[in-house]
Amino acid sequence: MVVFFIVLAAPPRLQALRNRDLGGTGSSIRAYALHLAADKSTTFAQNIDNFIACTRDSRETNPQVVMRNMRQFMSGMKNYLVKHGEREFEKEVEKERVKVSVSMHKTYANMLIICK
């Protein structure tokens, strides 16, 4: 998990994350979150940078504690984005909801055809 945050701070690795799983469910949300993380003027990016700095400066050596802190931070950042939708994040989430809804309708229709 530490690698995840270091990846956000490393431009070549950031590019590799952006190209992962192109077009899959949630890919536009992932891409937009990475965009927010790369834009140092956003609260999202500043919180990530601050967390990385604090984690690096910490004297904590217990991996379980570090992982717990990371899970809590990631959960908090997800909640932040869901509740506050920095910049255009809400629009990206809504686009994915529409895609999932359309996909579900197609799946249900195919199931009805198969079950006949």
C-alpha positions, 0 to 999 in steps of 0.5 A, spaced: 500 500 500 505 504 501 507 503 494 500 506 491 502 513 494 509 513 492 506 511 485 502 517 485 508 521 487 512 518 481 510 521 474 513 515 470 509 510 475 503 515 475 503 514 467 503 506 468 497 506 473 493 511 468 494 506 462 491 500 467 485 497 465 483 502 460 475 502 459 473 497 464 468 499 470 470 505 474 476 506 469 474 514 468 473 514 476 480 512 477 483 516 471 480 522 474 482 521 481 489 520 478 488 527 475 486 530 482 492 527 485 497 529 480 494 536 480 498 539 486 492 545 487 487 540 489 485 538 496 486 531 494 493 531 492 495 536 498 492 531 503 496 525 499 502 529 499 501 530 507 500 523 508 506 521 504 510 526 508 508 524 515 508 517 514 516 517 511 517 522 517 514 517 522 518 513 527 513 507 526 516 501 524 510 496 526 508 494 519 501 492 521 500 500 524 503 503 518 498 498 514 492 500 518 494 508 518 494 507 510 487 503 510 484 509 514 487 514 510 485 511 503 478 510 506 477 517 509 480 520 502 474 515 498 469 518 503 472 525 502 471 524 494 464 521 495 461 526 499 465 533 497 466 531 489 472 535 488 472 539 481 468 534 476 469 528 480 461 527 481 460 528 474 465 522 473 461 518 478 455 519 475 457 517 468 459 510 471 453 509 474 449 510 467 454 505 464 453 500 470 445 501 469 445 500 461 450 494 462 445 491 468 439 492 463 442 489 457 444 483 462 437 482 465 434 483 457 439 477 455 437 473 461 430 473 460 431 471 452 436 465 455 431 463 460 425 463 455 
